[in-house]
Amino acid sequence: MTTLAATPGQTVGPFYGYALPFEGGESLVDRSHPAAVRLYGRVFDGNGAPIPDALVEIWQADEQGRVPAAEGSLRRDGYTFTGFGRAAVDDNGMFSFTTVEPGSTREGALPFFSVIVFARGLPDRLYTRVYLPEAVDSIADDAFLSSLGERAATLIARRDARGDLVFDIHMQGDDETVFLEHRQKD
Amino acid sequence: MTDSNNPTPQTQGSAAQDAEETQEGPIRATDPLATTASQEQITAEIVEIETEYRNGVAAGKPVEERPRIDYPPYRSSLLRHPTKSLALADPETIELHSPAFGHRDVSWVESDLTIQHNGDPIGERMVVTGRLLDGDGRPVPGQLIEVWQANSAGRYVHKRDQHPAPLDPNFTGTGRTITDENGWYRFQTIKPGPYPWRNHTNAWRPAHIHFSVFGTAITQRIVTQMYFPSDPLFALDPIYQSIVDQDARDRLIATYDHSLTSPEWALGYRWDIVLNGSKRTWTEPEEGDH
């Protein structure tokens, strides 16, 4: 039973660019890592125009599905996988991470990246998930994805010709990305 | 600490050549739906929404603890908020944990925003301190808190800030810390000034410090703004007012605490941050237990 009301969020505003992004924030592994993959995409507004001032964070398990517990995301040593990445989008709304594909954290569970989106004009942060392209064959077996009906497709990354992962984020419109509200137990 | 004024990461080169990228026209410098609304119009919208909210609560509707993501008086939100309802999800493994940050990530000097340059910044020196707590009121140690703010004249060190107020060569306005074993954080800084923005004609933001906070689960992540007591701009500001509940809004206002003020040095403010839920509220569901 929780007793204190949570502190409400506010928009990240336009001026986080000199504060939150950090060197190497988008590189969870070096691109020479044998399992390195690029996770990239663009963030779009309700008119389909790219949002140039959004910030995307990812948090993920490693390839074996282990949850990282190592410090050092803000000052990467090039060897330690911390599971956390942060990238500001460019003027075309593009974000890009270099990472590894997460493994299943428990038997039978579909792996995914946990993603948080911030933007000027967005009054509070939004959560979503990026599932791997192979999840498309397992939607019916997954309680959460199957609860979304056709919209489940908005959470599944596409694989490009190079084998990298593409995930566009649509704030509104026909392709509006599914954003999450995590159930609280009390 | 980044010394770059540019929020753009190094992605353009490879991205521009990537076959997956679609080409769009140049982005607009201002929001398409930004208007020349007057403060009176914006205030009227704010009051109407709040009145409707209060009447709803009186009639039994739930209290809203968080900002509305659909809040039209904040004009740039119009095209940027989801229109479909959020999907209810049980947190799964990775979401029950959060990245580990520690003293490998953050140096102790980063919590003092007044010593980052050769000279003293101009403005009211102040300390803001408080505890990071979970929903049960228990301290949350070892978490990363990042802050950023305008200088005492209301100007950010950011190339997109064109407010014609002076930059302070001795003030960048960014800081970081890790909460201590009892959940405490403490920053020494300069009180930020209010500043104009372009939501509507003669729009001014109340003075604030941006806070970015992690908890023990990624679902507890907060990015918010801390305000100062009795700011005359509160009623006029559609960002602050996007939290329609007065009690919830009040949680963003620091308390002046004279016991934190040090003689002939700095004023003290207290602001506690409460994460949603508590660490013990969730356990990993067994397979098939949905």
HADDOCK unambig.tbl for C-alpha pairs under 7 A between the chains (distance, minus, plus):
assign (segid A and resid 2 and name CA) (segid B and resid 135 and name CA) 4.80 0.50 0.50
assign (segid A and resid 2 and name CA) (segid B and resid 136 and name CA) 4.86 0.50 0.50
assign (segid A and resid 2 and name CA) (segid B and resid 277 and name CA) 6.21 0.50 0.50
assign (segid A and resid 3 and name CA) (segid B and resid 135 and name CA) 5.73 0.50 0.50
assign (segid A and resid 3 and name CA) (segid B and resid 136 and name CA) 5.28 0.50 0.50
assign (segid A and resid 4 and name CA) (segid B and resid 135 and name CA) 4.85 0.50 0.50
assign (segid A and resid 4 and name CA) (segid B and resid 136 and name CA) 6.19 0.50 0.50
assign (segid A and resid 4 and name CA) (segid B and resid 137 and name CA) 6.39 0.50 0.50
assign (segid A and resid 5 and name CA) (segid B and resid 135 and name CA) 6.62 0.50 0.50
assign (segid A and resid 5 and name CA) (segid B and resid 274 and name CA) 6.95 0.50 0.50
assign (segid A and resid 6 and name CA) (segid B and resid 135 and name CA) 6.70 0.50 0.50
assign (segid A and resid 6 and name CA) (segid B and resid 274 and name CA) 4.79 0.50 0.50
assign (segid A and resid 6 and name CA) (segid B and resid 275 and name CA) 5.19 0.50 0.50
assign (segid A and resid 6 and name CA) (segid B and resid 276 and name CA) 4.91 0.50 0.50
assign (segid A and resid 7 and name CA) (segid B and resid 251 and name CA) 6.04 0.50 0.50
assign (segid A and resid 7 and name CA) (segid B and resid 252 and name CA) 6.98 0.50 0.50
assign (segid A and resid 7 and name CA) (segid B and resid 273 and name CA) 5.88 0.50 0.50
assign (segid A and resid 7 and name CA) (segid B and resid 274 and name CA) 5.14 0.50 0.50
assign (segid A and resid 7 and name CA) (segid B and resid 275 and name CA) 6.48 0.50 0.50
assign (segid A and resid 8 and name CA) (segid B and resid 65 and name CA) 6.42 0.50 0.50
assign (segid A and resid 8 and name CA) (segid B and resid 66 and name CA) 4.89 0.50 0.50
assign (segid A and resid 8 and name CA) (segid B and resid 67 and name CA) 6.71 0.50 0.50
assign (segid A and resid 8 and name CA) (segid B and resid 224 and name CA) 6.96 0.50 0.50
assign (segid A and resid 8 and name CA) (segid B and resid 248 and name CA) 6.69 0.50 0.50
assign (segid A and resid 9 and name CA) (segid B and resid 66 and name CA) 6.50 0.50 0.50
assign (segid A and resid 9 and name CA) (segid B and resid 67 and name CA) 6.66 0.50 0.50
assign (segid A and resid 9 and name CA) (segid B and resid 222 and name CA) 5.80 0.50 0.50
assign (segid A and resid 9 and name CA) (segid B and resid 223 and name CA) 5.47 0.50 0.50
assign (segid A and resid 9 and name CA) (segid B and resid 224 and name CA) 4.35 0.50 0.50
assign (segid A and resid 10 and name CA) (segid B and resid 67 and name CA) 6.89 0.50 0.50
assign (segid A and resid 10 and name CA) (segid B and resid 223 and name CA) 6.26 0.50 0.50
assign (segid A and resid 10 and name CA) (segid B and resid 224 and name CA) 4.23 0.50 0.50
assign (segid A and resid 10 and name CA) (segid B and resid 225 and name CA) 5.99 0.50 0.50
assign (segid A and resid 11 and name CA) (segid B and resid 224 and name CA) 6.53 0.50 0.50
assign (segid A and resid 12 and name CA) (segid B and resid 223 and name CA) 6.38 0.50 0.50
assign (segid A and resid 12 and name CA) (segid B and resid 224 and name CA) 6.89 0.50 0.50
assign (segid A and resid 15 and name CA) (segid B and resid 158 and name CA) 6.28 0.50 0.50
assign (segid A and resid 17 and name CA) (segid B and resid 5 and name CA) 6.74 0.50 0.50
assign (segid A and resid 17 and name CA) (segid B and resid 6 and name CA) 6.17 0.50 0.50
assign (segid A and resid 17 and name CA) (segid B and resid 7 and name CA) 3.89 0.50 0.50
assign (segid A and resid 18 and name CA) (segid B and resid 2 and name CA) 6.51 0.50 0.50
assign (segid A and resid 18 and name CA) (segid B and resid 3 and name CA) 6.96 0.50 0.50
assign (segid A and resid 18 and name CA) (segid B and resid 4 and name CA) 5.85 0.50 0.50
assign (segid A and resid 18 and name CA) (segid B and resid 5 and name CA) 5.11 0.50 0.50
assign (segid A and resid 18 and name CA) (segid B and resid 6 and name CA) 6.54 0.50 0.50
assign (segid A and resid 18 and name CA) (segid B and resid 7 and name CA) 6.23 0.50 0.50
assign (segid A and resid 18 and name CA) (segid B and resid 158 and name CA) 6.51 0.50 0.50
assign (segid A and resid 19 and name CA) (segid B and resid 2 and name CA) 6.88 0.50 0.50
assign (segid A and resid 19 and name CA) (segid B and resid 148 and name CA) 6.07 0.50 0.50
assign (segid A and resid 19 and name CA) (segid B and resid 174 and name CA) 5.67 0.50 0.50
assign (segid A and resid 21 and name CA) (segid B and resid 7 and name CA) 6.97 0.50 0.50
assign (segid A and resid 22 and name CA) (segid B and resid 1 and name CA) 6.87 0.50 0.50
assign (segid A and resid 22 and name CA) (segid B and resid 2 and name CA) 5.67 0.50 0.50
assign (segid A and resid 23 and name CA) (segid B and resid 2 and name CA) 6.86 0.50 0.50
assign (segid A and resid 45 and name CA) (segid B and resid 79 and name CA) 5.42 0.50 0.50
assign (segid A and resid 45 and name CA) (segid B and resid 80 and name CA) 5.26 0.50 0.50
assign (segid A and resid 46 and name CA) (segid B and resid 79 and name CA) 4.65 0.50 0.50
assign (segid A and resid 46 and name CA) (segid B and resid 80 and name CA) 6.38 0.50 0.50
assign (segid A and resid 47 and name CA) (segid B and resid 79 and name CA) 6.96 0.50 0.50
assign (segid A and resid 60 and name CA) (segid B and resid 94 and name CA) 6.30 0.50 0.50
assign (segid A and resid 61 and name CA) (segid B and resid 94 and name CA) 6.57 0.50 0.50
assign (segid A and resid 67 and name CA) (segid B and resid 94 and name CA) 6.55 0.50 0.50
assign (segid A and resid 69 and name CA) (segid B and resid 99 and name CA) 6.74 0.50 0.50
assign (segid A and resid 69 and name CA) (segid B and resid 100 and name CA) 5.67 0.50 0.50
assign (segid A and resid 70 and name CA) (segid B and resid 100 and name CA) 5.86 0.50 0.50
assign (segid A and resid 71 and name CA) (segid B and resid 100 and name CA) 4.85 0.50 0.50
assign (segid A and resid 71 and name CA) (segid B and resid 101 and name CA) 4.84 0.50 0.50
assign (segid A and resid 71 and name CA) (segid B and resid 102 and name CA) 5.90 0.50 0.50
assign (segid A and resid 71 and name CA) (segid B and resid 104 and name CA) 6.53 0.50 0.50
assign (segid A and resid 71 and name CA) (segid B and resid 105 and name CA) 6.94 0.50 0.50
assign (segid A and resid 72 and name CA) (segid B and resid 101 and name CA) 6.42 0.50 0.50
assign (segid A and resid 72 and name CA) (segid B and resid 104 and name CA) 5.62 0.50 0.50
assign (segid A and resid 72 and name CA) (segid B and resid 105 and name CA) 5.19 0.50 0.50
assign (segid A and resid 73 and name CA) (segid B and resid 105 and name CA) 6.76 0.50 0.50
assign (segid A and resid 74 and name CA) (segid B and resid 105 and name CA) 5.12 0.50 0.50
assign (segid A and resid 75 and name CA) (segid B and resid 105 and name CA) 5.56 0.50 0.50
assign (segid A and resid 82 and name CA) (segid B and resid 99 and name CA) 6.84 0.50 0.50
assign (segid A and resid 83 and name CA) (segid B and resid 99 and name CA) 6.77 0.50 0.50
assign (segid A and resid 84 and name CA) (segid B and resid 99 and name CA) 6.05 0.50 0.50
assign (segid A and resid 87 and name CA) (segid B and resid 9 and name CA) 6.73 0.50 0.50
assign (segid A and resid 88 and name CA) (segid B and resid 7 and name CA) 6.13 0.50 0.50
assign (segid A and resid 88 and name CA) (segid B and resid 8 and name CA) 5.85 0.50 0.50
assign (segid A and resid 88 and name CA) (segid B and resid 9 and name CA) 6.08 0.50 0.50
assign (segid A and resid 89 and name CA) (segid B and resid 8 and name CA) 6.09 0.50 0.50
assign (segid A and resid 89 and name CA) (segid B and resid 9 and name CA) 6.84 0.50 0.50
assign (segid A and resid 90 and name CA) (segid B and resid 8 and name CA) 4.80 0.50 0.50
assign (segid A and resid 90 and name CA) (segid B and resid 9 and name CA) 6.41 0.50 0.50
assign (segid A and resid 96 and name CA) (segid B and resid 11 and name CA) 6.58 0.50 0.50
assign (segid A and resid 105 and name CA) (segid B and resid 93 and name CA) 6.37 0.50 0.50
assign (segid A and resid 114 and name CA) (segid B and resid 95 and name CA) 6.75 0.50 0.50
assign (segid A and resid 121 and name CA) (segid B and resid 76 and name CA) 4.61 0.50 0.50
assign (segid A and resid 121 and name CA) (segid B and resid 77 and name CA) 4.14 0.50 0.50
assign (segid A and resid 121 and name CA) (segid B and resid 80 and name CA) 6.15 0.50 0.50
assign (segid A and resid 122 and name CA) (segid B and resid 69 and name CA) 6.50 0.50 0.50
assign (segid A and resid 122 and name CA) (segid B and resid 77 and name CA) 5.52 0.50 0.50
assign (segid A and resid 122 and name CA) (segid B and resid 80 and name CA) 5.94 0.50 0.50
assign (segid A and resid 122 and name CA) (segid B and resid 81 and name CA) 5.94 0.50 0.50
assign (segid A and resid 123 and name CA) (segid B and resid 67 and name CA) 6.33 0.50 0.50
assign (segid A and resid 123 and name CA) (segid B and resid 68 and name CA) 6.83 0.50 0.50
assign (segid A and resid 123 and name CA) (segid B and resid 69 and name CA) 5.20 0.50 0.50
assign (segid A and resid 124 and name CA) (segid B and resid 67 and name CA) 6.57 0.50 0.50
assign (segid A and resid 124 and name CA) (segid B and resid 69 and name CA) 6.35 0.50 0.50
assign (segid A and resid 144 and name CA) (segid B and resid 89 and name CA) 6.64 0.50 0.50
assign (segid A and resid 171 and name CA) (segid B and resid 80 and name CA) 5.55 0.50 0.50
assign (segid A and resid 171 and name CA) (segid B and resid 81 and name CA) 5.86 0.50 0.50
assign (segid A and resid 171 and name CA) (segid B and resid 82 and name CA) 5.17 0.50 0.50
assign (segid A and resid 172 and name CA) (segid B and resid 80 and name CA) 6.98 0.50 0.50
assign (segid A and resid 172 and name CA) (segid B and resid 81 and name CA) 6.82 0.50 0.50
assign (segid A and resid 172 and name CA) (segid B and resid 82 and name CA) 5.26 0.50 0.50
assign (segid A and resid 172 and name CA) (segid B and resid 83 and name CA) 6.08 0.50 0.50
assign (segid A and resid 178 and name CA) (segid B and resid 86 and name CA) 6.90 0.50 0.50
assign (segid A and resid 178 and name CA) (segid B and resid 87 and name CA) 6.65 0.50 0.50
assign (segid A and resid 179 and name CA) (segid B and resid 86 and name CA) 5.27 0.50 0.50
assign (segid A and resid 179 and name CA) (segid B and resid 87 and name CA) 6.10 0.50 0.50
assign (segid A and resid 180 and name CA) (segid B and resid 86 and name CA) 5.07 0.50 0.50
assign (segid A and resid 180 and name CA) (segid B and resid 87 and name CA) 4.72 0.50 0.50
assign (segid A and resid 180 and name CA) (segid B and resid 88 and name CA) 5.93 0.50 0.50
assign (segid A and resid 180 and name CA) (segid B and resid 89 and name CA) 6.33 0.50 0.50
assign (segid A and resid 181 and name CA) (segid B and resid 86 and name CA) 5.55 0.50 0.50
assign (segid A and resid 181 and name CA) (segid B and resid 87 and name CA) 5.71 0.50 0.50
assign (segid A and resid 181 and name CA) (segid B and resid 88 and name CA) 4.84 0.50 0.50
assign (segid A and resid 181 and name CA) (segid B and resid 89 and name CA) 6.08 0.50 0.50
assign (segid A and resid 182 and name CA) (segid B and resid 88 and name CA) 5.80 0.50 0.50
assign (segid A and resid 182 and name CA) (segid B and resid 89 and name CA) 4.91 0.50 0.50
assign (segid A and resid 182 and name CA) (segid B and resid 90 and name CA) 5.76 0.50 0.50
assign (segid A and resid 182 and name CA) (segid B and resid 91 and name CA) 5.88 0.50 0.50
assign (segid A and resid 183 and name CA) (segid B and resid 88 and name CA) 6.13 0.50 0.50
assign (segid A and resid 183 and name CA) (segid B and resid 89 and name CA) 5.75 0.50 0.50
assign (segid A and resid 183 and name CA) (segid B and resid 90 and name CA) 5.29 0.50 0.50
assign (segid A and resid 183 and name CA) (segid B and resid 91 and name CA) 6.94 0.50 0.50
assign (segid A and resid 184 and name CA) (segid B and resid 277 and name CA) 6.82 0.50 0.50
assign (segid A and resid 185 and name CA) (segid B and resid 281 and name CA) 5.85 0.50 0.50
assign (segid A and resid 185 and name CA) (segid B and resid 282 and name CA) 6.81 0.50 0.50
assign (segid A and resid 186 and name CA) (segid B and resid 281 and name CA) 6.53 0.50 0.50
